Amino acid sequence: MNIAKIGFQIILGLIFLCTGGVKLLTSKEDLPAKGITGFENIQPQWIKCLALAEIIGTLTLLVFSIHTLPHMFLKNYHY
């Protein structure tokens, strides 16, 4: 059960990392061409700020998910 949960967190984290990276590296005008809509009335620096927050949150999720993997296989592990 815990392995499935951590696997799901890692997959979800990688998806958010990719979408945040696209928002960070793509200009505001090119976002609708890549299928990312809803940013028409937002300034470009706010889009970059949101993308950076998304990437930082994703990295935090991935670090804690990967950090708990070795502990799952120890003898007295109770999570």
GROMACS elastic network, one bead per residue, 0.5 to 0.9 nm:
[ bonds ]
;  ai    aj funct       b0    kb
    1     4     6  0.52256   500
    1     5     6  0.63272   500
    1     6     6  0.87728   500
    2     6     6  0.61456   500
    2     7     6  0.84281   500
    2    72     6  0.82364   500
    2    79     6  0.83901   500
    3     6     6  0.51702   500
    3     7     6  0.59791   500
    3     8     6  0.85003   500
    3    69     6  0.78990   500
    3    72     6  0.82042   500
    4     8     6  0.60609   500
    4     9     6  0.85748   500
    5     8     6  0.51219   500
    5     9     6  0.62315   500
    5    10     6  0.87058   500
    6    10     6  0.61781   500
    6    11     6  0.86589   500
    6    65     6  0.57437   500
    6    66     6  0.77652   500
    6    68     6  0.83532   500
    6    69     6  0.78396   500
    7    10     6  0.51350   500
    7    11     6  0.62506   500
    7    12     6  0.85580   500
    7    65     6  0.82537   500
    8    11     6  0.51785   500
    8    12     6  0.60200   500
    8    13     6  0.83546   500
    9    12     6  0.51235   500
    9    13     6  0.58596   500
    9    14     6  0.85343   500
    9    61     6  0.73124   500
    9    62     6  0.72752   500
    9    65     6  0.67946   500
   10    14     6  0.61705   500
   10    15     6  0.86820   500
   10    61     6  0.78082   500
   10    62     6  0.58957   500
   10    65     6  0.67533   500
   10    66     6  0.78253   500
   11    14     6  0.51965   500
   11    15     6  0.63671   500
   11    16     6  0.88159   500
   12    15     6  0.51360   500
   12    16     6  0.63206   500
   12    17     6  0.85700   500
   12    58     6  0.86195   500
   13    16     6  0.51542   500
   13    17     6  0.60061   500
   13    18     6  0.86186   500
   13    57     6  0.87115   500
   13    58     6  0.52288   500
   13    59     6  0.74603   500
   13    61     6  0.66235   500
   13    62     6  0.61383   500
   14    18     6  0.61921   500
   14    19     6  0.87030   500
   14    58     6  0.75438   500
   14    59     6  0.89009   500
   14    62     6  0.80983   500
   15    18     6  0.52321   500
   15    19     6  0.63526   500
   15    20     6  0.86184   500
   15    58     6  0.89714   500
   16    19     6  0.51286   500
   16    20     6  0.59448   500
   16    21     6  0.83509   500
   16    54     6  0.69653   500
   16    55     6  0.71983   500
   16    57     6  0.89530   500
   16    58     6  0.63733   500
   17    20     6  0.51912   500
   17    21     6  0.60153   500
   17    22     6  0.86254   500
   17    54     6  0.72152   500
   17    55     6  0.54360   500
   17    56     6  0.86856   500
   17    57     6  0.88814   500
   17    58     6  0.59524   500
   17    59     6  0.76199   500
   18    21     6  0.50552   500
   18    22     6  0.62180   500
   18    23     6  0.87234   500
   18    55     6  0.84776   500
   19    22     6  0.51090   500
   19    23     6  0.62986   500
   19    24     6  0.85962   500
   19    51     6  0.80326   500
   19    54     6  0.85032   500
   19    55     6  0.86436   500
   20    23     6  0.51262   500
   20    24     6  0.60731   500
   20    25     6  0.86131   500
   20    48     6  0.88270   500
   20    50     6  0.80433   500
   20    52     6  0.68380   500
   20    53     6  0.82953   500
   20    54     6  0.56653   500
   20    55     6  0.55735   500
   20    58     6  0.88604   500
   21    25     6  0.60359   500
   21    26     6  0.83258   500
   21    51     6  0.68889   500
   21    52     6  0.80893   500
   21    54     6  0.87593   500
   21    55     6  0.71166   500
   22    25     6  0.52934   500
   22    26     6  0.57571   500
   22    31     6  0.83796   500
   22    34     6  0.87802   500
   22    51     6  0.82310   500
   23    26     6  0.54560   500
   23    27     6  0.76815   500
   23    28     6  0.82286   500
   23    31     6  0.72605   500
   23    36     6  0.82838   500
   23    47     6  0.70355   500
   23    48     6  0.67345   500
   23    50     6  0.84468   500
   23    51     6  0.56503   500
   23    52     6  0.86934   500
   24    27     6  0.79554   500
   24    47     6  0.75008   500
   24    48     6  0.51881   500
   24    49     6  0.82077   500
   24    50     6  0.84909   500
   24    51     6  0.54048   500
   24    52     6  0.68141   500
   25    48     6  0.83427   500
   26    29     6  0.82117   500
   26    30     6  0.63279   500
   26    31     6  0.64441   500
   27    30     6  0.54153   500
   27    31     6  0.65444   500
   27    44     6  0.76611   500
   28    31     6  0.54725   500
   28    32     6  0.81104   500
   28    39     6  0.76478   500
   28    40     6  0.81337   500
   28    43     6  0.83965   500
   28    44     6  0.59880   500
   28    47     6  0.78236   500
   29    32     6  0.70250   500
   29    33     6  0.81356   500
   29    40     6  0.87855   500
   30    33     6  0.54145   500
   30    34     6  0.67923   500
   30    36     6  0.88742   500
   31    34     6  0.52607   500
   31    35     6  0.65695   500
   31    36     6  0.52218   500
   31    37     6  0.67976   500
   31    39     6  0.82763   500
   32    36     6  0.50020   500
   32    37     6  0.52192   500
   32    38     6  0.84611   500
   32    39     6  0.85948   500
   33    36     6  0.73666   500
   33    37     6  0.87383   500
   34    37     6  0.86258   500
   36    39     6  0.79524   500
   37    40     6  0.74283   500
   38    41     6  0.78249   500
   38    42     6  0.85247   500
   39    42     6  0.53126   500
   39    43     6  0.80824   500
   39    44     6  0.86350   500
   39    47     6  0.75195   500
   40    43     6  0.82183   500
   42    45     6  0.84298   500
   42    46     6  0.66398   500
   42    47     6  0.69613   500
   43    46     6  0.55110   500
   43    47     6  0.66854   500
   44    47     6  0.50746   500
   44    48     6  0.63752   500
   44    49     6  0.86520   500
   45    48     6  0.50710   500
   45    49     6  0.61359   500
   45    50     6  0.86590   500
   46    50     6  0.60784   500
   46    51     6  0.84555   500
   47    50     6  0.51430   500
   47    51     6  0.61312   500
   47    52     6  0.85793   500
   48    51     6  0.50200   500
   48    52     6  0.60817   500
   48    53     6  0.85974   500
   49    52     6  0.51136   500
   49    53     6  0.62075   500
   49    54     6  0.85835   500
   50    53     6  0.50884   500
   50    54     6  0.61304   500
   50    55     6  0.86573   500
   51    55     6  0.62228   500
   51    56     6  0.86727   500
   52    55     6  0.50695   500
   52    56     6  0.61583   500
   52    57     6  0.85473   500
   53    56     6  0.51207   500
   53    57     6  0.60613   500
   53    58     6  0.84480   500
   54    57     6  0.52059   500
   54    58     6  0.60784   500
   54    59     6  0.86265   500
   55    58     6  0.50239   500
   55    59     6  0.61056   500
   55    60     6  0.85637   500
   56    59     6  0.51557   500
   56    60     6  0.62151   500
   56    61     6  0.86880   500
   57    60     6  0.51135   500
   57    61     6  0.62620   500
   57    62     6  0.86803   500
   58    61     6  0.50385   500
   58    62     6  0.61211   500
   58    63     6  0.85343   500
   59    62     6  0.50373   500
   59    63     6  0.59849   500
   59    64     6  0.85776   500
   60    63     6  0.52054   500
   60    64     6  0.62880   500
   60    65     6  0.85153   500
   61    64     6  0.54277   500
   61    65     6  0.60515   500
   61    66     6  0.85755   500
   62    65     6  0.50095   500
   62    66     6  0.59504   500
   62    67     6  0.82096   500
   63    66     6  0.53078   500
   63    67     6  0.58270   500
   63    68     6  0.86870   500
   64    68     6  0.63183   500
   64    69     6  0.89676   500
   65    68     6  0.55574   500
   65    69     6  0.68656   500
   66    69     6  0.53710   500
   66    70     6  0.79876   500
   67    70     6  0.68796   500
   67    71     6  0.79097   500
   68    71     6  0.54492   500
   68    72     6  0.66394   500
   69    72     6  0.54271   500
   69    73     6  0.74508   500
   70    73     6  0.57900   500
   70    74     6  0.71540   500
   71    74     6  0.53942   500
   71    75     6  0.88031   500
   71    76     6  0.89776   500
   71    77     6  0.63412   500
   71    78     6  0.89545   500
   71    79     6  0.89376   500
   72    75     6  0.84433   500
   72    76     6  0.89704   500
   72    77     6  0.59471   500
   72    78     6  0.79742   500
   72    79     6  0.79012   500
   73    76     6  0.86673   500
   73    77     6  0.71115   500
   74    77     6  0.54729   500
